[in-house]
């Protein structure tokens, strides 16, 4: 469970900075770590495979949600403020 949360957060962090191609590089260490944990715990080969697939899936889902967060932040930053105090230039009309 801790590995899943950690890889989820790593995926979110990778999405903030890199393109999707970085996932191919991040999957290898994640799989190696998952296999190592499975072997250290004495799991069966089927459970090790399941742990590895879950670890890779958490990394990818974290990346996807990280992209969503990044997109929301970009949309919010590009929006023009609205409301009565958004543009004070109309209050400063020059006298003709």
C-alpha positions in Angstrom: 0.0 0.0 0.0 2.8 2.4 0.8 4.5 1.6 -2.5 1.3 2.4 -4.4 0.9 5.7 -2.6 4.6 6.6 -3.2 4.4 5.7 -6.9 1.2 7.6 -7.3 2.9 10.7 -5.9 6.0 10.1 -8.0 3.8 9.9 -11.1 2.1 13.2 -10.2 5.5 14.9 -9.7 6.8 13.6 -13.0 3.7 15.0 -14.8 4.5 18.5 -13.5 7.9 18.6 -15.3 8.2 16.0 -18.0 6.4 14.6 -21.1 4.8 11.2 -21.2 8.0 9.6 -22.5 9.5 9.8 -19.0 7.0 7.0 -17.9 8.9 4.5 -20.0 12.0 5.3 -17.9 10.2 5.4 -14.6 8.4 2.1 -15.1 11.7 0.1 -15.0 12.8 1.1 -11.5 9.2 0.9 -10.3 9.0 -2.7 -11.5 12.4 -3.6 -10.1 11.4 -2.2 -6.7 8.1 -4.0 -6.8 9.8 -7.3 -7.7 12.4 -6.8 -5.0 9.7 -6.1 -2.3 7.8 -9.2 -3.5 10.8 -11.4 -3.2 11.8 -10.0 0.1 8.3 -10.7 1.5 8.4 -14.3 0.1 5.4 -13.8 -2.1 4.4 -16.3 -4.9 5.3 -15.4 -8.5 1.6 -14.6 -9.2 1.5 -12.1 -6.3 4.8 -10.6 -7.4 3.3 -10.1 -10.9 0.2 -8.6 -9.4 2.3 -6.2 -7.2 4.3 -5.2 -10.2 1.3 -4.5 -12.4 -0.3 -2.5 -9.6 2.8 -0.5 -9.0 3.1 0.4 -12.7 -0.6 1.3 -12.8 -0.3 3.6 -9.8 2.6 5.3 -11.5 0.6 5.9 -14.7 -2.6 7.0 -12.9 -0.6 9.4 -10.8 0.9 10.8 -14.0 -2.5 11.2 -15.5 -3.9 13.0 -12.5 -0.8 15.1 -12.3 -1.4 16.3 -15.8 -5.0 17.2 -14.8 -3.7 19.2 -11.9 -1.2 21.0 -14.1 -3.9 21.7 -16.7 -6.2 23.1 -14.1 -3.5 25.4 -12.7 -2.7 26.6 -16.2 -6.3 27.3 -17.0 -6.8 29.2 -13.7 -3.7 31.3 -14.3 -4.7 32.2 -17.8 -8.2 33.3 -16.9 -8.9 37.0 -16.7 -10.2 38.2 -13.3 -13.9 39.2 -13.4 -16.0 41.2 -11.1 -16.5 44.8 -10.2 -12.9 45.3 -9.1 -11.2 43.3 -11.9 -10.3 46.3 -14.0 -9.7 49.6 -12.4 -8.8 51.4 -15.6 -12.4 52.2 -16.4 -12.6 54.2 -13.1 -9.8 56.5 -14.3 -11.4 58.2 -17.3 -9.6 61.2 -18.6 -11.5 64.5 -18.7 -12.1 65.8 -22.2 
